[in-house]
Each structure stands twice: as structure tokens, then as C-alpha cells.
């Protein structure tokens, strides 16, 4: 059986030096010359000298640049009760942080049938990855925001054995190949699988699109289904990221990011007015169908983990012959990465040492590298692609 296939990263500032105000003091020496007495004119003094005081203006007080404030550190993130540990944002409703995240598998091809997708701007973090046929697919993690609709929902891949474990999440998907289904059913989160028969899934009824591109989710109903299963419990994270509002030092300008997935092109363009990157897909604005607003990201992370074909799992069969093997993206261990934030590029190292760890990042000195507060897109790209990344300062 084959799965549903797609087409084709303070030191305290001393007070400003106080210059003593110059005080002008004037001393007038008056000399009285003796005058011989006369009978007609008394002695007179010269008129006193008039001295104008000198006024010195106080120097202007220089503006103090705020030092970067780390919002969340790995050591204390667990102590926060109102801040989303995936985005670093303060939750509009802290009660939403007591529910379990949901990872949703989303299609990205063919463009005419699946774009614009619904719910992209409400996801806390989205992983874009290669599937067979060199097209990409998304796994979006939703936690403290409840979009009205999310979709189109498609079939899972081998990477979805890792992402729900990283965020202690449910996994919502339309199905999977025989091999991937077997692996999911044998996983340590097999009780957290949400397939298309669950409450909250629905078909749009759009007959202009192939049936497989019409599956969507009403997220409020899906979370209720998770509640009814007794699984809507707070997540337990194995690791935490750091976040800062102010850009770290050491970055280089990155106003535009171009990522070449071979058959699909991604472009991120820095917009200083909103403090985020705007996304283009195949040279067109990538928008969220729920709002018709362009997709944006506070952080864009570029990774090239190992991509290995699994000879035991076939994703696409043509005339009884396997035309495409499943790709195992080895998102564990550590490796080089690039984090784009605040219009800057930072070369860092990514880490995932434990199965339940999120992706975290360190700088060249081994210190935690902070993300910007807000949502993140992770671009997973095969390292063997020729020149997959181009950055414009």
C-alpha cells in the first residue's frame, strides 16, 4: 500500500560622566587715587564695573541602549506558568499551556490544490521537510493558539516518529504507508495518534480538488476529542530554548533567504516594520487561508541533517514497482545550523540528545543561543543538494 503522495536558529552601562558646571566668578579690583583737596570739588570714585555672569549649559543625557534580556533559559523555563516554552511568548490564556500540543501533518504540493494552507500563522513551530519526489511537506505544532481550521491534512512520514516525541504532542494525520504505520503503531506515543475518523476532522466537499486534498481539522473539536480520551495533559519537555527580545551580538546581515528544495523554492524576506521574515513559495506570496495574510516567522532555522532512504518502506508504487522509498531524516544528535532572526544570520550548533528533547542551539562558545520571541520555521534540507541556501545581506 502506498501513502498519500504529493505531486511532482551586560555589563552594566556606567552613568554618563557628569561634567562640572563651570562657574564664572569675576573679581573687580578698584584702585582709588588720592586727589588733592580742593575747595570746590569733593573726591569721587569711578563707577563700579558691571560683570555679566557666564552661563554654561548642562550636557545632554545620552540615551541608554537596553541590554539584551534573556526571557527563558534552560535552567528556569519550567518555572514559568504563563509563557509558552516553544515560542517564549506570554500566553493570552495561560490555561492553554495546560493542554497537550497537537502536531498536524500538512500538504504543500501540488500548489494548485493545497495552497494556501489554513492555520500556518497560528502554529508555534513548523518543520518543512523533503518527501519522495523532492516535494516538501509540513509538520506544524499547535499549542496555545486555536485556529478555526487547519489543513489540508495529509499522510505521515518517518520524521513524524520524532517530532511528536520532541514536543510531547498528539499527531494528527490522514494515514501513512504500511511501513510508517507499523512504526507509528509501535512507537512510544502510539496512544496519541489522531487519524481521519476522529471528531474534528472534516472534508470540505470541494469537487474541484482531488479527494485527498480536502481533509481539514476544526482544532477546538480535536482538542475536545483529546480531552475525551483522557490525554489532554500538560506536556513534559526534555529541554528548553532560550529567548531574547534584543538581537545577540555577532550576527551578519541577512535580508533575504533563498532555499532551493530542487523542485520547490522558498524565499524569506526580512521586514523591519513587523520584525519578522515574510515567506514566499515558488515566487508567490505564501499566505494563510484563514486570514489571507502572508506567512511570517520570527525565526527561520536552516538544518541539513542526514537524509537516508529506508529500503524497507516504500512510499510510492507504480505498476507494482516501488518508485520512491521512505526518507529517514535523522534529527538526533547534533550538527551545524543557521538561525536567522532580527534580519541577522548566526552560525550555531543544533542539539537533540534525548528522545524527548526539543531542538536547542548553542553558539561557538557552547553557550545557549537564544531565539527571538515568537514562532519558528525549521527548514530541513538534504545536505547533498547542490547550493541549497543563498543569503542576501
ChimeraX attribute file (.defattr): number of C-alpha atoms within 10 A of each C-alpha:
attribute: neighborCount
match mode: 1-to-1
recipient: residues
	/A:1	12
	/A:2	17
	/A:3	22
	/A:4	18
	/A:5	22
	/A:6	22
	/A:7	15
	/A:8	12
	/A:9	27
	/A:10	7
	/A:11	5
	/A:12	7
	/A:13	10
	/A:14	7
	/A:15	9
	/A:16	12
	/A:17	8
	/A:18	9
	/A:19	8
	/A:20	9
	/A:21	11
	/A:22	11
	/A:23	10
	/A:24	12
	/A:25	10
	/A:26	11
	/A:27	8
	/A:28	10
	/A:29	8
	/A:30	11
	/A:31	8
	/A:32	10
	/A:33	9
	/A:34	7
	/A:35	10
	/A:36	9
	/A:37	9
	/A:38	8
	/A:39	6
	/A:40	5
	/A:41	9
	/A:42	9
	/A:43	11
	/A:44	9
	/A:45	9
	/A:46	8
	/A:47	7
	/A:48	9
	/A:49	10
	/A:50	8
	/A:51	11
	/A:52	9
	/A:53	10
	/A:54	10
	/A:55	10
	/A:56	11
	/A:57	7
	/A:58	11
	/A:59	12
	/A:60	7
	/A:61	10
	/A:62	8
	/A:63	7
	/A:64	10
	/A:65	7
	/A:66	10
	/A:67	14
	/A:68	14
	/A:69	12
	/A:70	14
	/A:71	19
	/A:72	25
	/A:73	19
	/A:74	15
	/A:75	11
	/A:76	11
	/A:77	19
	/A:78	15
	/A:79	9
	/A:80	11
	/A:81	14
	/A:82	17
	/A:83	21
	/A:84	22
	/A:85	26
	/A:86	23
	/A:87	25
	/A:88	25
	/A:89	19
	/A:90	16
	/A:91	18
	/A:92	13
	/A:93	11
	/A:94	14
	/A:95	12
	/A:96	17
	/A:97	21
	/A:98	15
	/A:99	19
	/A:100	23
	/A:101	25
	/A:102	27
	/A:103	27
	/A:104	30
	/A:105	26
	/A:106	31
	/A:107	27
	/A:108	24
	/A:109	18
	/A:110	15
	/A:111	16
	/A:112	9
	/A:113	18
	/A:114	19
	/A:115	18
	/A:116	21
	/A:117	24
	/A:118	24
	/A:119	26
	/A:120	28
	/A:121	23
	/A:122	22
	/A:123	24
	/A:124	24
	/A:125	24
	/A:126	25
	/A:127	19
	/A:128	18
	/A:129	21
	/A:130	23
	/A:131	22
	/A:132	21
	/A:133	17
	/A:134	15
	/A:135	21
	/A:136	23
	/A:137	23
	/A:138	24
	/A:139	29
	/A:140	26
	/A:141	25
	/A:142	25
	/A:143	26
	/A:144	26
	/A:145	19
	/A:146	16
	/A:147	18
	/A:148	14
	/A:149	20
	/A:150	26
	/A:151	26
	/A:152	27
	/A:153	29
	/A:154	29
	/A:155	24
	/A:156	26
	/A:157	28
	/A:158	22
	/A:159	20
	/A:160	21
	/A:161	21
	/A:162	18
	/A:163	24
	/A:164	24
	/A:165	22
	/A:166	19
	/A:167	26
	/A:168	23
	/A:169	27
	/A:170	26
	/A:171	27
	/A:172	27
	/A:173	26
	/A:174	22
	/A:175	20
	/A:176	22
	/A:177	22
	/A:178	15
	/A:179	19
	/A:180	24
	/A:181	17
	/A:182	11
	/A:183	15
	/A:184	22
	/A:185	14
	/A:186	12
	/A:187	14
	/A:188	12
	/A:189	16
	/A:190	14
	/A:191	14
	/A:192	21
	/A:193	18
	/A:194	23
	/A:195	15
	/A:196	18
	/A:197	9
	/A:198	15
	/A:199	18
	/A:200	18
	/A:201	24
	/A:202	17
	/A:203	14
	/A:204	14
	/A:205	10
	/A:206	10
	/A:207	8
	/A:208	8
	/A:209	13
	/A:210	9
	/A:211	12
	/A:212	17
	/A:213	22
	/A:214	20
	/A:215	20
	/A:216	23
	/A:217	27
	/A:218	17
	/A:219	21
	/A:220	15
	/A:221	15
	/A:222	18
	/A:223	21
	/A:224	14
	/A:225	17
	/A:226	21
	/A:227	14
	/A:228	10
	/A:229	11
	/A:230	9
	/A:231	16
	/A:232	20
	/A:233	15
	/A:234	15
	/A:235	15
	/A:236	15
	/A:237	17
	/A:238	18
	/A:239	22
	/A:240	22
	/A:241	23
	/A:242	25
	/A:243	26
	/A:244	18
	/A:245	17
	/A:246	17
	/A:247	18
	/A:248	17
	/A:249	9
	/A:250	10
	/A:251	16
	/A:252	13
	/A:253	15
	/A:254	20
	/A:255	20
	/A:256	20
	/A:257	22
	/A:258	16
	/A:259	19
	/A:260	17
	/A:261	22
	/A:262	14
	/A:263	11
	/A:264	18
	/A:265	16
	/A:266	18
	/A:267	22
	/A:268	24
	/A:269	19
	/A:270	23
	/A:271	15
	/A:272	11
	/A:273	6
	/A:274	10
	/A:275	15
	/A:276	24
	/A:277	25
	/A:278	20
	/A:279	21
	/A:280	19
	/A:281	18
	/A:282	13
	/A:283	11
	/A:284	11
	/A:285	16
	/A:286	22
	/A:287	23
	/A:288	20
	/A:289	19
	/A:290	17
	/A:291	12
	/A:292	12
	/A:293	12
	/A:294	16
	/A:295	23
	/A:296	26
	/A:297	25
	/A:298	22
	/A:299	24
	/A:300	26
	/A:301	21
	/A:302	22
	/A:303	21
	/A:304	20
	/A:305	21
	/A:306	18
	/A:307	18
	/A:308	13
	/A:309	15
	/A:310	15
	/A:311	11
	/A:312	9
	/A:313	19
	/A:314	23
	/A:315	25
	/A:316	20
	/A:317	14
	/A:318	9
	/A:319	6
	/A:320	8
	/A:321	9
	/A:322	14
	/A:323	13
	/A:324	20
	/A:325	19
	/A:326	24
	/A:327	22
	/A:328	20
	/A:329	23
	/A:330	15
	/A:331	22
	/A:332	18
	/A:333	13
	/A:334	16
	/A:335	16
	/A:336	15
	/A:337	20
	/A:338	19
	/A:339	25
	/A:340	32
	/A:341	30
	/A:342	23
	/A:343	23
	/A:344	19
	/A:345	22
	/A:346	22
	/A:347	20
	/A:348	23
	/A:349	21
	/A:350	27
	/A:351	20
	/A:352	19
	/A:353	16
	/A:354	14
	/A:355	15
	/A:356	18
	/A:357	21
	/A:358	24
	/A:359	23
	/A:360	22
	/A:361	27
	/A:362	20
	/A:363	15
	/A:364	11
	/A:365	8
	/A:366	10
	/A:367	10
	/A:368	19
	/A:369	24
	/A:370	25
	/A:371	32
	/A:372	29
	/A:373	23
	/A:374	19
	/A:375	22
	/A:376	25
	/A:377	22
	/A:378	21
	/A:379	21
	/A:380	21
	/A:381	23
	/A:382	18
	/A:383	13
	/A:384	10
	/A:385	12
	/A:386	10
	/A:387	11
	/A:388	16
	/A:389	15
	/A:390	13
	/A:391	14
	/A:392	10
	/A:393	12
